[in-house]
């Protein structure tokens, strides 16, 4: 895939980079938002309904921030890696909290 990208013209390469950023913003941002919302619901020191509601309200700001961060990065590779590594870390923390028996 990288060799194909190197053979493209500058205009076509730019369009593919924008396409990858948009796809990362849509799907990666959504995955990051969901995992961060679940993690916040687990760790916020409130009763269950308040922590879930607060986490879901904060998820809108997290999604907007993730999209802006993706488009502010200089390289597509850094943007993709940042979103998916953060999502993987949040998923691991959620799994750890579940294994420890913590409830939201």
C-alpha positions as CSV (number, residue, x, y, z in Angstrom):
1,X,0.0,0.0,0.0
2,X,2.8,2.4,0.8
3,X,4.5,1.8,-2.5
4,X,1.3,2.5,-4.3
5,X,1.0,5.8,-2.4
6,X,4.5,6.8,-3.3
7,X,3.7,6.3,-7.0
8,X,0.7,8.6,-6.9
9,X,0.8,12.2,-7.9
10,X,0.9,14.9,-5.2
11,X,-2.8,15.7,-5.8
12,X,-3.9,12.1,-5.5
13,X,-1.8,11.5,-2.5
14,X,-3.3,14.5,-0.7
15,X,-6.8,13.2,-1.5
16,X,-6.0,9.8,-0.1
17,X,-4.6,11.3,3.1
18,X,-7.7,13.3,3.6
19,X,-9.8,10.2,3.0
20,X,-7.8,8.3,5.6
21,X,-8.2,11.2,8.1
22,X,-11.9,11.3,7.5
23,X,-12.3,7.5,8.0
24,X,-10.1,7.7,11.1
25,X,-12.1,10.6,12.5
26,X,-15.4,8.8,11.9
27,X,-14.5,5.3,13.0
28,X,-11.5,5.8,15.3
29,X,-13.2,8.8,16.9
30,X,-16.3,6.8,17.6
31,X,-14.3,3.9,19.1
32,X,-12.3,6.4,21.3
33,X,-15.5,8.1,22.4
34,X,-17.3,4.9,23.3
35,X,-14.3,3.5,25.3
36,X,-13.6,6.8,27.0
37,X,-17.3,7.1,27.9
38,X,-17.4,3.6,29.4
39,X,-14.1,4.2,31.3
40,X,-15.4,7.5,32.7
41,X,-18.6,5.8,33.8
42,X,-16.5,3.4,35.8
43,X,-14.2,5.9,37.4
44,X,-16.3,8.9,38.1
45,X,-17.0,9.2,41.9
46,X,-20.8,9.5,41.7
47,X,-23.8,7.3,41.9
48,X,-24.4,5.0,38.9
49,X,-26.9,7.1,37.0
50,X,-25.0,10.4,37.5
51,X,-21.7,8.9,36.4
52,X,-23.2,7.3,33.3
53,X,-25.0,10.5,32.3
54,X,-21.9,12.7,32.9
55,X,-19.7,10.3,31.0
56,X,-22.1,10.3,28.0
57,X,-22.3,14.1,28.0
58,X,-18.5,14.4,28.1
59,X,-18.3,11.9,25.2
60,X,-19.6,14.6,22.8
61,X,-16.7,16.9,23.7
62,X,-14.3,13.9,23.5
63,X,-15.5,13.1,20.0
64,X,-15.1,16.7,18.8
65,X,-11.6,16.9,20.4
66,X,-10.6,13.6,18.7
67,X,-11.7,14.8,15.3
68,X,-9.9,18.1,15.7
69,X,-6.8,16.3,16.9
70,X,-6.8,14.0,13.9
71,X,-6.9,16.9,11.5
72,X,-4.2,18.9,13.4
73,X,-1.6,16.2,13.1
74,X,1.1,16.6,10.4
75,X,1.1,12.9,9.4
76,X,-1.7,10.5,8.9
77,X,0.3,7.7,10.5
78,X,0.6,9.7,13.7
79,X,-3.1,10.5,13.8
80,X,-4.2,6.9,13.2
81,X,-1.7,5.6,15.8
82,X,-2.7,8.1,18.4
83,X,-6.4,7.3,18.2
84,X,-6.1,3.5,18.0
85,X,-3.4,3.2,20.7
86,X,-5.6,5.4,23.0
87,X,-8.6,3.2,22.3
88,X,-6.6,0.1,23.0
89,X,-5.4,1.5,26.3
90,X,-8.9,2.5,27.4
91,X,-10.2,-1.0,26.4
92,X,-7.5,-2.6,28.5
93,X,-8.4,-0.5,31.5
94,X,-12.1,-1.2,31.1
95,X,-11.3,-5.0,31.0
96,X,-9.1,-4.7,34.0
97,X,-11.8,-2.9,36.0
98,X,-14.4,-5.5,35.0
99,X,-12.0,-8.3,36.1
100,X,-11.6,-6.5,39.4
101,X,-15.3,-6.4,39.9
102,X,-15.8,-2.7,39.7
103,X,-19.3,-1.6,38.5
104,X,-20.1,1.7,36.9
